[in-house]
């Protein structure tokens, strides 16, 4: 069995002295390393921070662009309204921005290089949007994202098309919910967080997964990002072909009500043929009056107890062939 090691007093003192020298040397060397790190200038530090931020912005820009391309399959351009439209619902419809003037008839909708055939089925001067019905083949509609599923500060992308069908887009951050009054129409909306040009009217707001968040509709002198739920209530009861009420509103800018075997003008919208002809709200017409007659006529109107005669112009649909004028 080996004997335990023994140390003399002298060897212990030598060992302790060496240990102290090692600790002191390490302490002296440590500040030199700190000084080497602190030699980076403020200018260089600022430059490195800008590089990091620029790379982050470039990455976000790439993500936004990819989301815009992904969402573009749901966005078309209408030559009739001269605005964009968004494919909406399983019934093969497109919701586009209202041009604020009478429109009627079929339309060719552009989606990049693709062309779709659409027919106007709903348009009223009191609403900021119109609706087309698409012929086959119908593009797949986007999935609609409920406003309750959104998060404040979430990245969004507005997508629209310009004349010819070229794609345009802009990024934005969700700034919360709001409400907008477009004339007599009340819409729930989201705050997109970025100003958009008027050319974006009719486009859509999507999240980065390509789900529809809002429809861009014109309201007064600005655009409103209306949530699909607030627009859907107007789309539920749209017939396959326009009703007489809708045709009178869109073609002539007039709304009438039947009362005591007469027709009472309830609304006249400025800028439309009814207003240009001189019709006023409250005018009373005989019940047999045919306001959609194709031949010009003179309307016999009761206004405040007086009989007023107004020439009633017929406005042919845009693009309709003109009649031959007899010499």
VEXKE-937049 format. One record per residue: residue number from 1; x, y, z of N, C-alpha, C in turn; residue in one letter. Coordinates in steps of 0.001 Angstrom, whole numbers. Layout:
REM VEXKE-937049
(NUM (X Y Z) (X Y Z) (X Y Z) "a")
...
//
This chain:
REM VEXKE-937049
(1 (846 -1191 0) (0 0 0) (878 1236 0) "x")
(2 (634 2172 -933) (1475 3365 -1067) (1201 4353 36) "x")
(3 (2177 5156 354) (2044 6129 1425) (1472 7434 877) "x")
(4 (656 8168 1685) (60 9423 1233) (1115 10474 951) "x")
(5 (837 11374 -56) (1775 12419 -413) (1869 13454 705) "x")
(6 (3044 13987 894) (3258 15001 1907) (3950 16207 1260) "x")
(7 (3526 17428 1632) (4083 18653 1081) (4756 19444 2195) "x")
(8 (5918 19995 1839) (6628 20819 2831) (6033 22221 2849) "x")
(9 (6331 22979 3868) (5815 24349 3998) (6319 25218 2856) "x")
(10 (7578 24955 2432) (8171 25744 1350) (7463 25513 28) "x")
(11 (7134 24252 -276) (6451 23946 -1541) (5056 24531 -1586) "x")
(12 (4395 24569 -445) (3040 25140 -411) (3083 26625 -691) "x")
(13 (4088 27341 -128) (4212 28775 -371) (4501 29065 -1835) "x")
(14 (5383 28226 -2450) (5696 28404 -3868) (4448 28223 -4726) "x")
(15 (3632 27197 -4439) (2391 26919 -5196) (1410 28079 -5084) "x")
(16 (1287 28646 -3885) (365 29764 -3678) (817 30988 -4463) "x")
(17 (2144 31231 -4479) (2649 32397 -5214) (2388 32273 -6703) "x")
(18 (2591 31069 -7246) (2337 30854 -8675) (860 31075 -9001) "x")
(19 (-43 30633 -8149) (-1486 30785 -8370) (-1875 32248 -8412) "x")
(20 (-1287 33040 -7498) (-1581 34470 -7475) (-1132 35145 -8753) "x")
(21 (80 34752 -9254) (577 35324 -10499) (-343 35014 -11675) "x")
(22 (-888 33811 -11722) (-1808 33423 -12805) (-3069 34266 -12764) "x")
(23 (-3647 34463 -11583) (-4878 35243 -11457) (-4661 36700 -11836) "x")
(24 (-3521 37254 -11403) (-3231 38646 -11740) (-3038 38818 -13242) "x")
(25 (-2308 37858 -13854) (-2103 37937 -15303) (-3398 37871 -16074) "x")
(26 (-4310 36986 -15623) (-5614 36899 -16303) (-6410 38175 -16173) "x")
(27 (-6367 38803 -15017) (-7089 40059 -14816) (-6537 41175 -15698) "x")
(28 (-5204 41157 -15877) (-4586 42192 -16716) (-4916 42014 -18191) "x")
(29 (-5028 40787 -18605) (-5331 40514 -20015) (-6792 40787 -20356) "x")
(30 (-7713 40604 -19456) (-9151 40727 -19716) (-9567 42120 -20193) "x")
(31 (-9120 43202 -19614) (-9503 44529 -20108) (-9042 44791 -21527) "x")
(32 (-7898 44198 -21928) (-7423 44410 -23304) (-8422 43867 -24311) "x")
(33 (-9041 42726 -23995) (-10053 42162 -24897) (-11267 43077 -24978) "x")
(34 (-11689 43633 -23863) (-12828 44557 -23872) (-12514 45787 -24723) "x")
(35 (-11338 46265 -24589) (-10968 47449 -25358) (-11003 47180 -26853) "x")
(36 (-10641 45948 -27272) (-10655 45606 -28695) (-12070 45666 -29245) "x")
(37 (-13066 45239 -28452) (-14467 45259 -28899) (-14979 46687 -28967) "x")
(38 (-14587 47514 -28035) (-15102 48877 -27970) (-14481 49789 -29026) "x")
(39 (-13525 49277 -29779) (-12890 50103 -30796) (-13777 50332 -32021) "x")
(40 (-14952 49595 -32147) (-15883 49807 -33264) (-16474 51204 -33147) "x")
(41 (-16343 52003 -34175) (-16815 53382 -34138) (-18334 53443 -34216) "x")
(42 (-18875 54580 -33775) (-20323 54785 -33856) (-20793 54812 -35305) "x")
(43 (-19973 55333 -36178) (-20313 55371 -37601) (-20433 53961 -38174) "x")
(44 (-19479 53089 -37781) (-19520 51712 -38262) (-20703 50958 -37681) "x")
(45 (-20965 51229 -36401) (-22113 50580 -35756) (-23417 50970 -36454) "x")
(46 (-23548 52277 -36787) (-24745 52760 -37484) (-24875 52116 -38860) "x")
(47 (-23726 51950 -39535) (-23748 51329 -40865) (-24209 49875 -40786) "x")
(48 (-23734 49151 -39778) (-24131 47750 -39619) (-25627 47634 -39313) "x")
(49 (-26128 48559 -38505) (-27555 48544 -38177) (-28399 48817 -39424) "x")
(50 (-27927 49742 -40283) (-28667 50023 -41520) (-28683 48815 -42443) "x")
(51 (-27587 48077 -42485) (-27531 46876 -43324) (-28549 45852 -42854) "x")
(52 (-28620 45668 -41518) (-29574 44702 -40961) (-31003 45118 -41280) "x")
(53 (-31288 46430 -41090) (-32645 46903 -41370) (-32978 46766 -42849) "x")
(54 (-32015 47086 -43726) (-32267 46997 -45158) (-32560 45564 -45573) "x")
(55 (-31820 44635 -44997) (-32080 43233 -45310) (-33465 42818 -44848) "x")
(56 (-33905 43321 -43681) (-35239 42991 -43176) (-36309 43561 -44101) "x")
(57 (-36114 44812 -44550) (-37081 45442 -45458) (-37134 44690 -46779) "x")
(58 (-35973 44294 -47289) (-35944 43550 -48549) (-36676 42219 -48413) "x")
(59 (-36506 41549 -47288) (-37199 40274 -47072) (-38704 40491 -46995) "x")
(60 (-39137 41551 -46284) (-40569 41847 -46197) (-41118 42193 -47579) "x")
(61 (-40341 42975 -48356) (-40775 43320 -49707) (-40975 42102 -50580) "x")
(62 (-40082 41141 -50467) (-40216 39904 -51241) (-41463 39123 -50824) "x")
(63 (-41735 39086 -49524) (-42920 38375 -49032) (-44196 39050 -49530) "x")
(64 (-44225 40405 -49495) (-45387 41159 -49966) (-45618 40906 -51448) "x")
(65 (-44543 40944 -52250) (-44665 40726 -53690) (-45186 39320 -53987) "x")
(66 (-44705 38328 -53269) (-45186 36953 -53467) (-46663 36849 -53119) "x")
(67 (-47092 37515 -52033) (-48499 37488 -51648) (-49372 38173 -52693) "x")
(68 (-48868 39264 -53289) (-49633 39977 -54323) (-49831 39103 -55554) "x")
(69 (-48782 38430 -55976) (-48889 37538 -57143) (-49848 36389 -56836) "x")
(70 (-49775 35868 -55618) (-50660 34771 -55228) (-52125 35212 -55236) "x")
(71 (-52385 36451 -54832) (-53761 36955 -54757) (-54274 37471 -56091) "x")
(72 (-53380 37717 -57056) (-53775 38336 -58321) (-54737 37474 -59131) "x")
(73 (-54767 36169 -58879) (-55678 35298 -59638) (-57141 35605 -59331) "x")
(74 (-57402 36345 -58255) (-58773 36674 -57880) (-59181 38073 -58327) "x")
(75 (-58270 38824 -58949) (-58522 40228 -59286) (-58535 40400 -60802) "x")
(76 (-59549 41103 -61321) (-59700 41323 -62755) (-59818 42823 -63022) "x")
(77 (-59785 43181 -64313) (-59991 44572 -64722) (-61195 44642 -65648) "x")
(78 (-62111 45566 -65374) (-63319 45739 -66179) (-63189 46956 -67074) "x")
(79 (-63343 46743 -68389) (-63325 47857 -69311) (-64577 48698 -69213) "x")
(80 (-65683 48091 -68765) (-66951 48808 -68658) (-66925 49806 -67509) "x")
(81 (-66400 49400 -66366) (-66324 50294 -65215) (-64991 51035 -65148) "x")
(82 (-64013 50570 -65956) (-62656 51117 -65929) (-62078 51073 -64521) "x")
(83 (-62290 49924 -63887) (-61768 49705 -62544) (-61544 48218 -62359) "x")
(84 (-60983 47875 -61218) (-60762 46471 -60889) (-62029 45840 -60341) "x")
(85 (-61976 44513 -60221) (-63046 43750 -59601) (-62444 42520 -58948) "x")
(86 (-63156 41975 -57970) (-62682 40800 -57238) (-63688 39667 -57422) "x")
(87 (-63182 38487 -57767) (-64038 37301 -57854) (-64586 37018 -56463) "x")
(88 (-65910 36847 -56383) (-66539 36767 -55067) (-67585 35645 -55039) "x")
(89 (-67444 34723 -54094) (-68455 33687 -53885) (-68415 32591 -54924) "x")
(90 (-69183 31534 -54641) (-69202 30358 -55496) (-70119 30498 -56703) "x")
(91 (-70897 31597 -56788) (-71863 31757 -57877) (-71240 32360 -59129) "x")
(92 (-69923 32534 -59158) (-69265 33069 -60338) (-69534 34536 -60557) "x")
(93 (-69382 35341 -59495) (-69630 36774 -59596) (-68361 37575 -59362) "x")
(94 (-68371 38794 -59877) (-67266 39723 -59680) (-67846 41015 -59124) "x")
(95 (-67283 41484 -58016) (-67679 42765 -57430) (-66655 43805 -57856) "x")
(96 (-67121 44841 -58571) (-66232 45887 -59089) (-66670 47248 -58560) "x")
(97 (-65814 48240 -58702) (-66139 49594 -58258) (-67149 50233 -59199) "x")
(98 (-68094 50965 -58637) (-69067 51678 -59456) (-68402 52866 -60138) "x")
(99 (-68673 53084 -61432) (-68077 54241 -62120) (-68812 55543 -61862) "x")
(100 (-69977 55472 -61169) (-70739 56681 -60890) (-71474 57236 -62082) "x")
(101 (-71733 56397 -63079) (-72478 56806 -64262) (-73213 55585 -64809) "x")
(102 (-74206 55790 -65702) (-74949 54638 -66225) (-74055 53688 -67009) "x")
(103 (-74152 52406 -66722) (-73458 51366 -67487) (-74429 50218 -67692) "x")
(104 (-74214 49468 -68752) (-75133 48377 -69069) (-74482 47450 -70083) "x")
(105 (-74867 46175 -70026) (-74451 45247 -71061) (-73342 44308 -70632) "x")
(106 (-72842 43496 -71575) (-71752 42549 -71306) (-70413 43254 -71209) "x")
(107 (-69435 42538 -70719) (-68115 43125 -70542) (-67057 42040 -70654) "x")
(108 (-65873 42438 -71075) (-64712 41550 -71067) (-63841 41927 -69887) "x")
(109 (-63570 40955 -69034) (-62776 41179 -67829) (-61384 40607 -68046) "x")
(110 (-60372 41406 -67716) (-58992 41003 -67953) (-58325 40586 -66650) "x")
(111 (-57659 39443 -66692) (-56878 38963 -65558) (-55500 38589 -66085) "x")
(112 (-54618 39579 -66205) (-53332 39326 -66835) (-53535 39064 -68319) "x")
(113 (-53062 37923 -68792) (-53237 37544 -70197) (-54583 36864 -70448) "x")
(114 (-55280 36495 -69384) (-56567 35798 -69524) (-57704 36802 -69715) "x")
(115 (-58734 36382 -70467) (-59923 37189 -70687) (-61150 36393 -70271) "x")
(116 (-62023 37044 -69495) (-63242 36412 -69005) (-64446 37176 -69528) "x")
(117 (-65531 36462 -69777) (-66772 37086 -70233) (-67687 37305 -69043) "x")
(118 (-68129 38548 -68864) (-69018 38873 -67761) (-70216 39665 -68232) "x")
(119 (-71300 39584 -67467) (-72507 40327 -67791) (-72963 41093 -66556) "x")
(120 (-73202 42392 -66709) (-73620 43216 -65587) (-75006 42792 -65115) "x")
(121 (-75133 42440 -63837) (-76426 42009 -63308) (-76927 42899 -62177) "x")
(122 (-76072 43790 -61665) (-76522 44631 -60558) (-75710 45914 -60528) "x")
(123 (-76404 47055 -60601) (-75755 48358 -60504) (-76799 49377 -60087) "x")
(124 (-76456 50173 -59081) (-77354 51226 -58611) (-76509 52448 -58266) "x")
(125 (-77020 53652 -58549) (-76241 54858 -58252) (-76060 55125 -56766) "x")
(126 (-76849 54445 -55916) (-76724 54662 -54480) (-75756 53680 -53821) "x")
(127 (-75118 52819 -54617) (-74158 51867 -54077) (-72794 52070 -54740) "x")
(128 (-71705 51890 -53983) (-70374 52148 -54544) (-69787 50977 -55309) "x")
(129 (-70558 49949 -55582) (-70039 48794 -56308) (-71100 48251 -57253) "x")
(130 (-70646 47497 -58261) (-71524 46822 -59206) (-71145 45345 -59213) "x")
(131 (-72016 44518 -59796) (-71787 43073 -59780) (-71930 42512 -61195) "x")
(132 (-70949 41694 -61585) (-70983 40979 -62856) (-71183 39491 -62580) "x")
(133 (-71825 38831 -63533) (-71926 37375 -63512) (-70981 36829 -64569) "x")
(134 (-70130 35872 -64189) (-69141 35321 -65099) (-69669 34113 -65847) "x")
(135 (-69284 34011 -67102) (-69571 32807 -67871) (-68490 31772 -67594) "x")
(136 (-68744 30542 -67947) (-67759 29479 -67747) (-66598 29670 -68724) "x")
(137 (-65365 29305 -68344) (-64994 28765 -67032) (-64876 29870 -65988) "x")
(138 (-65293 29546 -64775) (-65254 30523 -63701) (-64007 30327 -62842) "x")
(139 (-63278 31403 -62556) (-62103 31261 -61696) (-62506 30942 -60262) "x")
(140 (-61614 30317 -59541) (-61864 29964 -58151) (-61879 31220 -57291) "x")
(141 (-62889 31397 -56432) (-62920 32595 -55574) (-61962 32450 -54405) "x")
(142 (-61531 33556 -53820) (-60643 33472 -52662) (-61409 33078 -51407) "x")
(143 (-60690 32543 -50468) (-61265 32300 -49154) (-61394 33633 -48433) "x")
(144 (-62507 33849 -47742) (-62752 35118 -47060) (-62315 34997 -45603) "x")
(145 (-61484 35931 -45171) (-60989 35953 -43800) (-61847 36890 -42975) "x")
(146 (-62447 36376 -41916) (-63303 37191 -41061) (-62480 38290 -40393) "x")
(147 (-63089 39473 -40252) (-62384 40585 -39614) (-62013 40268 -38177) "x")
(148 (-62758 39354 -37540) (-62445 38978 -36168) (-61179 38151 -36045) "x")
(149 (-60703 37598 -37175) (-59496 36765 -37150) (-58233 37570 -37401) "x")
(150 (-58383 38874 -37623) (-57227 39723 -37907) (-56584 40222 -36617) "x")
(151 (-55306 40541 -36706) (-54563 41057 -35570) (-54048 42458 -35882) "x")
(152 (-54137 43341 -34901) (-53673 44709 -35074) (-52196 44716 -35451) "x")
(153 (-51857 45488 -36478) (-50475 45545 -36942) (-50101 44454 -37919) "x")
(154 (-51065 43638 -38320) (-50800 42537 -39257) (-50512 43089 -40646) "x")
(155 (-49541 42465 -41334) (-49222 42873 -42700) (-50349 42487 -43649) "x")
(156 (-50737 43431 -44540) (-51751 43196 -45561) (-51193 43679 -46900) "x")
(157 (-51855 43279 -47990) (-51449 43760 -49310) (-52698 44080 -50124) "x")
(158 (-52739 45294 -50685) (-53819 45706 -51581) (-53407 45358 -53005) "x")
(159 (-54306 44702 -53729) (-53998 44237 -55081) (-55070 44764 -56033) "x")
(160 (-54652 45349 -57147) (-55596 45811 -58157) (-54941 45716 -59525) "x")
(161 (-55732 45965 -60552) (-55216 45942 -61923) (-55500 47285 -62594) "x")
(162 (-54626 47648 -63503) (-54790 48879 -64260) (-55198 48522 -65686) "x")
(163 (-55424 49535 -66504) (-55904 49318 -67872) (-55045 48286 -68597) "x")
(164 (-55724 47309 -69200) (-55023 46230 -69880) (-54813 45011 -69018) "x")
(165 (-55055 45154 -67708) (-54959 43999 -66822) (-53652 43857 -66079) "x")
(166 (-52738 44837 -66219) (-51457 44754 -65518) (-51675 44829 -64006) "x")
(167 (-50799 44157 -63262) (-50948 44034 -61813) (-50292 45206 -61097) "x")
(168 (-50952 45676 -60030) (-50381 46689 -59143) (-50719 46297 -57707) "x")
(169 (-49849 46655 -56775) (-50109 46311 -55376) (-49372 47268 -54449) "x")
(170 (-49792 47270 -53172) (-49169 48116 -52159) (-49318 47446 -50803) "x")
(171 (-48283 47518 -49949) (-48365 46919 -48616) (-49044 47858 -47627) "x")
(172 (-49553 47286 -46545) (-50164 48082 -45487) (-50190 47297 -44193) "x")
(173 (-50460 47985 -43104) (-50561 47359 -41788) (-51954 47590 -41235) "x")
(174 (-52579 46543 -40719) (-53927 46667 -40173) (-53929 47643 -39004) "x")
(175 (-54754 48681 -39139) (-54835 49689 -38091) (-56127 49658 -37319) "x")
(176 (-56857 48545 -37374) (-58116 48433 -36643) (-59322 48467 -37563) "x")
(177 (-60509 48505 -36972) (-61769 48518 -37706) (-62413 49890 -37627) "x")
(178 (-63294 50156 -38584) (-64006 51431 -38607) (-65318 51250 -39355) "x")
(179 (-66062 52324 -39508) (-67289 52311 -40309) (-67242 53501 -41252) "x")
(180 (-67890 53350 -42407) (-67884 54412 -43412) (-69282 54578 -43973) "x")
(181 (-69698 55811 -44168) (-70994 56124 -44762) (-70759 56620 -46183) "x")
(182 (-71135 55812 -47160) (-71033 56188 -48569) (-72423 56568 -49042) "x")
(183 (-72736 57852 -48947) (-74100 58268 -49221) (-75012 57713 -48135) "x")
(184 (-76021 56949 -48561) (-76927 56307 -47611) (-76507 54880 -47284) "x")
(185 (-75362 54472 -47820) (-74874 53116 -47600) (-73852 53116 -46470) "x")
(186 (-74084 52303 -45453) (-73162 52189 -44336) (-72363 50896 -44484) "x")
(187 (-71059 51012 -44415) (-70176 49861 -44598) (-69223 49741 -43418) "x")
(188 (-68965 48509 -42994) (-67912 48247 -42028) (-66600 48087 -42782) "x")
(189 (-65537 48613 -42226) (-64278 48647 -42966) (-63104 48356 -42038) "x")
(190 (-61956 48113 -42655) (-60702 47986 -41919) (-59810 49145 -42327) "x")
(191 (-58968 49586 -41406) (-58009 50646 -41695) (-56752 50009 -42283) "x")
(192 (-56492 50296 -43557) (-55384 49653 -44264) (-54027 50190 -43822) "x")
(193 (-53992 51424 -43363) (-52745 51968 -42850) (-51871 52642 -43881) "x")
(194 (-52257 52629 -45154) (-51487 53298 -46208) (-52451 53953 -47186) "x")
(195 (-52071 55106 -47710) (-52891 55785 -48712) (-52803 55044 -50038) "x")
(196 (-53936 54895 -50699) (-53985 54182 -51974) (-54481 55119 -53072) "x")
(197 (-54014 54952 -54309) (-54473 55806 -55407) (-55904 55449 -55808) "x")
(198 (-56581 56373 -56468) (-57948 56108 -56930) (-58008 54949 -57912) "x")
(199 (-56889 54689 -58600) (-56850 53577 -59554) (-56979 52217 -58879) "x")
(200 (-56852 52172 -57553) (-56987 50904 -56821) (-58450 50526 -56579) "x")
(201 (-59388 51408 -56948) (-60816 51136 -56723) (-61234 49826 -57367) "x")
(202 (-61969 49023 -56615) (-62437 47737 -57106) (-61503 46590 -56777) "x")
(203 (-60278 46913 -56330) (-59332 45868 -55969) (-59668 45242 -54629) "x")
(204 (-58788 44387 -54160) (-59015 43697 -52902) (-57846 43852 -51959) "x")
(205 (-58129 43689 -50670) (-57094 43656 -49638) (-56990 42214 -49151) "x")
(206 (-55782 41675 -49156) (-55556 40274 -48811) (-54523 40175 -47691) "x")
(207 (-54579 39053 -46954) (-53489 38785 -46024) (-52366 38104 -46799) "x")
(208 (-51286 37770 -46137) (-50124 37237 -46843) (-50334 35803 -47318) "x")
(209 (-51439 35165 -46927) (-51767 33826 -47406) (-52740 33863 -48584) "x")
(210 (-53112 35074 -49044) (-54014 35201 -50178) (-55486 35112 -49817) "x")
(211 (-55830 35297 -48544) (-57233 35283 -48126) (-57790 36710 -48174) "x")
(212 (-59044 36839 -48651) (-59652 38150 -48857) (-60046 38783 -47526) "x")
(213 (-59551 40007 -47308) (-59836 40743 -46079) (-60860 41844 -46325) "x")
(214 (-60756 42544 -47475) (-61650 43672 -47748) (-61725 43936 -49244) "x")
(215 (-62775 44667 -49636) (-62983 45120 -51010) (-62795 46637 -51039) "x")
(216 (-62017 47126 -51984) (-61751 48559 -52085) (-62841 49231 -52908) "x")
(217 (-63699 49998 -52251) (-64821 50641 -52933) (-64688 52158 -52815) "x")
(218 (-65105 52904 -53852) (-65031 54370 -53791) (-66098 54928 -52872) "x")
(219 (-65704 55868 -52057) (-66641 56497 -51116) (-66285 57978 -51041) "x")
(220 (-67162 58832 -51573) (-66881 60253 -51671) (-65595 60449 -52484) "x")
(221 (-64562 61022 -51872) (-63316 61278 -52598) (-62187 60353 -52164) "x")
(222 (-62517 59246 -51540) (-61481 58338 -51060) (-61905 56896 -51296) "x")
(223 (-61038 55968 -50914) (-61335 54550 -51013) (-61558 53977 -49624) "x")
(224 (-62510 53065 -49534) (-62821 52401 -48272) (-62556 50910 -48434) "x")
(225 (-61839 50328 -47465) (-61582 48888 -47470) (-62731 48206 -46737) "x")
(226 (-63817 47950 -47467) (-65041 47397 -46864) (-64896 45903 -46646) "x")
(227 (-65237 45448 -45437) (-65144 44017 -45153) (-66221 43284 -45955) "x")
(228 (-65922 42092 -46452) (-66888 41373 -47301) (-68249 41155 -46643) "x")
(229 (-68273 41007 -45311) (-69544 40772 -44642) (-70519 41931 -44835) "x")
(230 (-70010 43166 -44907) (-70901 44318 -45053) (-71406 44469 -46481) "x")
(231 (-70698 43882 -47451) (-71125 43930 -48851) (-72045 42753 -49174) "x")
(232 (-71840 41627 -48479) (-72570 40399 -48795) (-74074 40577 -48676) "x")
(233 (-74532 41412 -47736) (-75970 41572 -47543) (-76653 42128 -48786) "x")
(234 (-75916 42867 -49614) (-76490 43416 -50844) (-76473 42396 -51982) "x")
(235 (-75696 41342 -51825) (-75518 40385 -52918) (-76416 39165 -52808) "x")
(236 (-77055 38996 -51664) (-77824 37772 -51416) (-79000 37640 -52370) "x")
(237 (-79731 38734 -52584) (-80990 38656 -53342) (-80875 39177 -54772) "x")
(238 (-79677 39193 -55336) (-79523 39683 -56715) (-80106 38655 -57680) "x")
(239 (-81056 39066 -58537) (-81631 38115 -59501) (-80655 37818 -60636) "x")
(240 (-80964 36796 -61421) (-80107 36427 -62552) (-80074 37533 -63595) "x")
(241 (-81182 38260 -63745) (-81239 39402 -64665) (-81698 40631 -63866) "x")
(242 (-81262 41833 -64263) (-81624 43036 -63506) (-83126 43255 -63456) "x")
(243 (-83625 43699 -62310) (-85043 44025 -62166) (-85324 45370 -62807) "x")
(244 (-86625 45662 -63034) (-87004 46957 -63601) (-86558 48094 -62700) "x")
(245 (-86661 47904 -61397) (-86234 48927 -60441) (-84738 49223 -60579) "x")
(246 (-83939 48153 -60703) (-82500 48350 -60843) (-82149 48999 -62175) "x")
(247 (-82861 48608 -63245) (-82600 49193 -64556) (-82905 50689 -64569) "x")
(248 (-84027 51086 -63952) (-84375 52506 -63903) (-83354 53294 -63093) "x")
(249 (-82906 52684 -62004) (-81923 53365 -61163) (-80595 53508 -61888) "x")
(250 (-80127 52442 -62516) (-78816 52477 -63158) (-78836 53235 -64477) "x")
(251 (-79893 53046 -65273) (-79931 53658 -66599) (-80316 55129 -66549) "x")
(252 (-81307 55465 -65688) (-81828 56834 -65669) (-81552 57574 -64366) "x")
(253 (-81120 56859 -63312) (-80868 57521 -62035) (-82133 57968 -61344) "x")
(254 (-83130 57084 -61331) (-84415 57440 -60731) (-84973 56236 -59966) "x")
(255 (-85632 56523 -58845) (-86349 55500 -58081) (-87789 55943 -57938) "x")
(256 (-88716 55002 -58172) (-90137 55334 -58115) (-90864 54377 -57179) "x")
(257 (-92019 54830 -56702) (-92878 54013 -55850) (-94310 54080 -56376) "x")
(258 (-95012 52959 -56306) (-96420 52927 -56718) (-97292 53416 -55572) "x")
(259 (-98213 54360 -55887) (-99089 54906 -54854) (-100383 55393 -55490) "x")
(260 (-101492 54826 -55039) (-102820 55238 -55524) (-102907 55223 -57044) "x")
(261 (-102474 54119 -57640) (-102512 53920 -59089) (-101620 54904 -59850) "x")
(262 (-100755 55580 -59148) (-99809 56490 -59781) (-98381 56032 -59477) "x")
(263 (-97431 56671 -60122) (-96014 56439 -59851) (-95436 57716 -59254) "x")
(264 (-94838 57587 -58080) (-94272 58745 -57390) (-92748 58641 -57430) "x")
(265 (-92107 59711 -57893) (-90648 59741 -57933) (-90130 59937 -56514) "x")
(266 (-89396 58943 -55995) (-88887 59038 -54625) (-87460 59579 -54572) "x")
(267 (-86652 59275 -55593) (-85249 59720 -55596) (-84808 60020 -57020) "x")
(268 (-84058 61096 -57169) (-83415 61429 -58442) (-81934 61675 -58142) "x")
(269 (-81064 60915 -58799) (-79634 61044 -58536) (-79003 62046 -59501) "x")
(270 (-78195 62960 -58981) (-77561 63975 -59829) (-76659 63338 -60895) "x")
(271 (-76632 63980 -62061) (-75746 63529 -63127) (-76330 62465 -64025) "x")
(272 (-77499 61940 -63695) (-78132 60900 -64504) (-79211 61525 -65395) "x")
(273 (-79668 60791 -66428) (-80645 61355 -67369) (-81905 61915 -66724) "x")
(274 (-82402 61288 -65641) (-83620 61797 -65003) (-83412 63208 -64465) "x")
(275 (-82268 63431 -63833) (-81972 64771 -63320) (-81749 65748 -64469) "x")
(276 (-81089 65292 -65537) (-80845 66151 -66688) (-82140 66523 -67393) "x")
(277 (-83133 65620 -67334) (-84428 65908 -67976) (-85274 66864 -67151) "x")
(278 (-84941 67019 -65849) (-85690 67944 -65008) (-86631 67299 -64024) "x")
(279 (-86612 65984 -63893) (-87468 65319 -62912) (-87011 65649 -61501) "x")
(280 (-87984 65738 -60590) (-87699 66044 -59193) (-88348 64999 -58289) "x")
(281 (-87756 64792 -57128) (-88374 63908 -56144) (-89722 64482 -55738) "x")
(282 (-90741 63631 -55702) (-92099 64067 -55379) (-92987 64209 -56595) "x")
(283 (-92409 64210 -57816) (-93220 64263 -59030) (-94110 63037 -59115) "x")
(284 (-95330 63236 -59630) (-96299 62145 -59748) (-96595 61906 -61225) "x")
(285 (-96484 60624 -61640) (-96749 60252 -63026) (-97935 59291 -63068) "x")
(286 (-98685 59268 -64184) (-99756 58276 -64325) (-99218 56861 -64196) "x")
(287 (-100001 55962 -63659) (-99550 54601 -63407) (-99137 53847 -64646) "x")
(288 (-99676 54212 -65810) (-99361 53486 -67046) (-98095 54003 -67720) "x")
(289 (-97420 54983 -67138) (-96207 55541 -67740) (-95126 54470 -67833) "x")
(290 (-94534 54368 -69008) (-93459 53392 -69226) (-92134 54149 -69316) "x")
(291 (-91439 54221 -68194) (-90199 54984 -68155) (-89063 54297 -68911) "x")
(292 (-89218 53010 -69182) (-88162 52289 -69900) (-88466 52150 -71387) "x")
(293 (-89436 52910 -71866) (-89764 52850 -73289) (-88574 53280 -74126) "x")
(294 (-88416 52640 -75282) (-87268 52924 -76132) (-87460 54157 -77008) "x")
(295 (-88693 54550 -77217) (-88946 55715 -78055) (-89078 56966 -77193) "x")
(296 (-88468 58088 -77597) (-88615 59340 -76848) (-90078 59732 -76728) "x")
(297 (-90431 60282 -75594) (-91810 60702 -75383) (-91814 61913 -74457) "x")
(298 (-93015 62433 -74209) (-93182 63568 -73293) (-93921 63063 -72067) "x")
(299 (-93288 63215 -70908) (-93906 62770 -69658) (-94883 63833 -69163) "x")
(300 (-96054 63390 -68722) (-97054 64272 -68125) (-96944 64113 -66610) "x")
(301 (-96468 65148 -65960) (-96130 65067 -64541) (-96994 66032 -63738) "x")
(302 (-97489 65547 -62611) (-98199 66413 -61668) (-97191 66856 -60611) "x")
(303 (-96981 68165 -60521) (-95989 68704 -59582) (-96613 69866 -58809) "x")
(304 (-96909 69607 -57544) (-97491 70656 -56705) (-98810 71179 -57228) "x")
(305 (-99633 70288 -57819) (-100928 70694 -58349) (-100873 71248 -59753) "x")
(306 (-99677 71350 -60342) (-99537 71841 -61708) (-99186 70692 -62640) "x")
(307 (-99578 70815 -63891) (-99219 69834 -64896) (-97944 70280 -65600) "x")
(308 (-96938 69407 -65574) (-95650 69726 -66176) (-95333 68683 -67236) "x")
(309 (-94893 69160 -68398) (-94506 68241 -69471) (-92978 68257 -69609) "x")
(310 (-92390 67065 -69593) (-90941 66946 -69678) (-90576 65944 -70762) "x")
(311 (-89743 66336 -71728) (-89266 65357 -72719) (-88439 64279 -72004) "x")
(312 (-88763 63055 -72343) (-88075 61940 -71681) (-87099 61295 -72651) "x")
(313 (-85821 61536 -72494) (-84845 60994 -73443) (-84548 59534 -73168) "x")
(314 (-84409 58802 -74235) (-83960 57411 -74102) (-82451 57367 -74323) "x")
(315 (-81754 56758 -73382) (-80307 56630 -73483) (-79972 55188 -73860) "x")
(316 (-79496 54939 -75093) (-79160 53571 -75479) (-77986 53059 -74654) "x")
(317 (-77942 51757 -74389) (-76821 51196 -73630) (-75499 51456 -74336) "x")
(318 (-74429 51670 -73582) (-73116 51879 -74219) (-72745 50718 -75127) "x")
(319 (-72341 51031 -76345) (-71939 49994 -77273) (-73084 49432 -78105) "x")
(320 (-74332 49862 -77842) (-75447 49339 -78622) (-75406 49943 -80026) "x")
(321 (-75769 49162 -81045) (-75717 49684 -82418) (-76736 50814 -82602) "x")
(322 (-76322 51874 -83292) (-77228 52999 -83504) (-78237 52714 -84613) "x")
(323 (-79374 53390 -84517) (-80404 53204 -85534) (-80102 54099 -86733) "x")
(324 (-80466 53621 -87899) (-80249 54377 -89115) (-81149 55608 -89142) "x")
(325 (-80550 56753 -89424) (-81297 58000 -89453) (-81818 58208 -90872) "x")
(326 (-83127 58390 -90999) (-83756 58606 -92305) (-83575 60060 -92713) "x")
(327 (-83153 60258 -93959) (-82981 61614 -94474) (-84270 62126 -95100) "x")
//
